[in-house]
Every structure is written in structure tokens, then in C-alpha cells.
Amino acid sequence: MLENQQGSGPTPPPQTPPQTPPTGAPPPASNASPNRTIMLVLSYLGILALIPLLVEKDDQEVQWHAKHGLILMVTWIVLSIVLMVLSGLPVIGPILGCAVGPIIWLAILAIHIICIVKAVGGDRFKLPVISDFADQWK
């Protein structure tokens, strides 16, 4: 029995049939760009929201966030102007400038951070008046 094993030599590995790719439907085409996360973050960074608005015209989600970010920026500018005008008044100026102003700026910063986190997570953060303008913008 030992002689038969020595004389036969090495055995070749068994051959496997050639692999064929599965014949299924191709994956659905997506309008999401490979740099979607960057575009969603840029949507809430002030004037930089123009970049995703102009570059990612096919991605509806990025477009919505870019429009939302631009309207949020315009609201921020209008609020800043109103706060500066009211701060110049002799009676309420010091109160607005020292107490209310920083609270408003922290609230705006918090809204931007929440919007960025929600956008990257695939959700939308809807603000009562601002989101309505973003929805109407075609």
C-alpha cells in the first residue's frame, strides 16, 4: 500500500466550474454624488451654500439643504441689522447688546450645527418660517 502512494505523485486540485456573475437587475441609479456629505455641510456655512446650489443640480436633497442654508443666512443678516439698529437706542440698546445679542448668536450657531448634523444623517431640520421659504423656492 505504501508503494502505490509513493508512485502516484502529487494529485492535482479538483477543478471548479467557472464562476458566472449573477444575472439580476442592475442596482438602481442614484442621483447622489460621491461628495454629497461635503455639499451638505457647505449648505449651512453661509455664502458657501452657493457652491452646492450651483454644482449639485441633480441631487434634490442637496438642493433643498442649500436653499435652506441660504435662507437661513439671509435671515441671520436681517436679524443682525435689526439688532444693530435696536442696539443704538438709548434705553434698550445696552440690554440688547450685552444680554440678548449673545443669546441670539448662540441660538443661530446651534441651529446651524443641528442642521448640519441632521443633513449628514439624512434628515431635514424644519424651521417654521424659514423652511416654508425653502420649500417654495423652485
Rosetta blueprint (number, residue, H / E / L):
1 M L
2 L H
3 E H
4 N H
5 Q H
6 Q H
7 G H
8 S H
9 G L
10 P L
11 T L
12 P L
13 P L
14 P L
15 Q L
16 T L
17 P L
18 P L
19 Q L
20 T L
21 P L
22 P L
23 T L
24 G L
25 A L
26 P L
27 P L
28 P L
29 A L
30 S L
31 N L
32 A L
33 S L
34 P L
35 N L
36 R H
37 T H
38 I H
39 M H
40 L H
41 V H
42 L H
43 S L
44 Y L
45 L L
46 G H
47 I H
48 L H
49 A H
50 L H
51 I H
52 P H
53 L H
54 L H
55 V H
56 E L
57 K L
58 D L
59 D L
60 Q H
61 E H
62 V H
63 Q H
64 W H
65 H H
66 A H
67 K H
68 H H
69 G H
70 L H
71 I H
72 L H
73 M H
74 V H
75 T H
76 W H
77 I H
78 V H
79 L H
80 S H
81 I H
82 V H
83 L H
84 M H
85 V H
86 L H
87 S H
88 G L
89 L L
90 P L
91 V L
92 I L
93 G H
94 P H
95 I H
96 L H
97 G H
98 C H
99 A H
100 V H
101 G H
102 P H
103 I H
104 I H
105 W H
106 L H
107 A H
108 I H
109 L H
110 A H
111 I H
112 H H
113 I H
114 I H
115 C H
116 I H
117 V H
118 K H
119 A H
120 V H
121 G L
122 G L
123 D L
124 R L
125 F L
126 K L
127 L L
128 P L
129 V L
130 I H
131 S H
132 D H
133 F H
134 A H
135 D H
136 Q H
137 W L
138 K L
